[in-house]
Amino acid sequence: MDDRRELPRWEIKKEAKAWIPLTQGFSHCVIEDMHLKGMRVSFNKRLPELKTVRMSFTLDENFDFIKIEAQIPWVKEYQDRFVYGLEFSRIADEDKDKISEYINTNCFDQFKNRWWAE
């Protein structure tokens, strides 16, 4: 398989709240997977047709909102959900740290499996 990703994706599969200014309110989504340069997220409704999206989301009630600007290279409809690939074009270092902390805390088994599988 030709995998061109620079970083491994970490499976999250977590419901989250997202604020997208163009949708005028909070949307519920599922963070399917992520890494420090992007993520795959699904919604139960289609987002406005955009190539770039500004969005804030939270992974955990103890976390502040993570603010991103992202390119949307692809959209797929799967099992009555709209799945978006997001490639971060703007994210603050402190928000990268929040993602890194979340991954280190919640994805240790995936890290261990990747480390020992090679």
N, C-alpha and C positions, 0 to 999 in steps of 0.2 A: 504494500500500500504506500502510495506517495503522500506522505504527511509533511506539508511545508510549514507547519507551525514552529515558531521559534521557542515557544514555551509550552509545557504540557497543560492541558485543560484539567481542572479539578471538578469532578462531579459534585454539584451542590444540591440540586433538586429541592429547593426551599422556597416556600411561598414568601413573597416580599411585598412591601408597599412601594409604589413608584409614583413620583410626581413628575409629570411631563407638562410643561407650561401650555403647550398647544391643546392638550386635552381638557384643560380647565378643571383639574381636580386630581385626586388620587386614583390610581388604578392598581388593581391587584394583579400580580404577575408571579411567575415561577422563574427563579434564577436556575437554569438547567445546569450550566457549567460556567467556569470563568478562569481567567488567569489575569496577570497584571496588565495585559494589553488589550483585553476584550472579554466578551462573554456571550453566551447564548441565553436568550430570555424569551419566555412565551407569555402571551396574553390571550384572554378569551374574546377579545375584539381586535379588529385591525386598527393600527395606528394610522394617523394621517400619512399620505404618501410623502415621504421625506428621504433625502439622501444623508442628511445629518440630523441628529436628534440631541437635544439637551435634556438631561434627565437626572433626577435625584432618587436614590433608592436606599433602603435599609435592609440589612441582612439579619439583624438581631435587635431585639428591643433595647439592648444595652449599647448599641452602636448609634452614633449620629448618622445623619444621612450622608451618603457618598454622592458627590456631584461629579457628573461626567458630561463630556460632549463626545459623541461617537458617530462614526460613519456607519451606514447600514449597507454592507455589501450584498446581503441576501435576505429574503423573506420566504418562508415556506408555510403552507397550511398543513397541519398534521393533527388528526383526531380532534377536530373542532377547535383547535387552538392555532394562533398565529405565532410562529417561531421566528425570531429575528437574530441574526448574527450582528453583533456590535463590535466595532473596532475602535477602541478609545483614541480620540485625537487630542483630547484635553482632559487631564485629571491631575489634581494637586498631589504633591508628594505625601501629604498627611492622609489623603484618601487611599493612595496606594498602600500605605502602611496599614490602614484599616482592613483592606482586602487581604493583605499578607498575614495579618494577625488572625483573621477569620479562617483562612486556609490552614495555617499552622495549628490552630486549635481544633478545627472540625474535620480536617481531611488527613489526619496523621496516618490512618490505615492505608489510604491511597498512596501517600508518599512512601510508606514502608514497602508496599507491594511493588512500586516502581523502582525503588532503590535496589531491592533484593532480586528483582526479575532480570536485571541486566547482568 
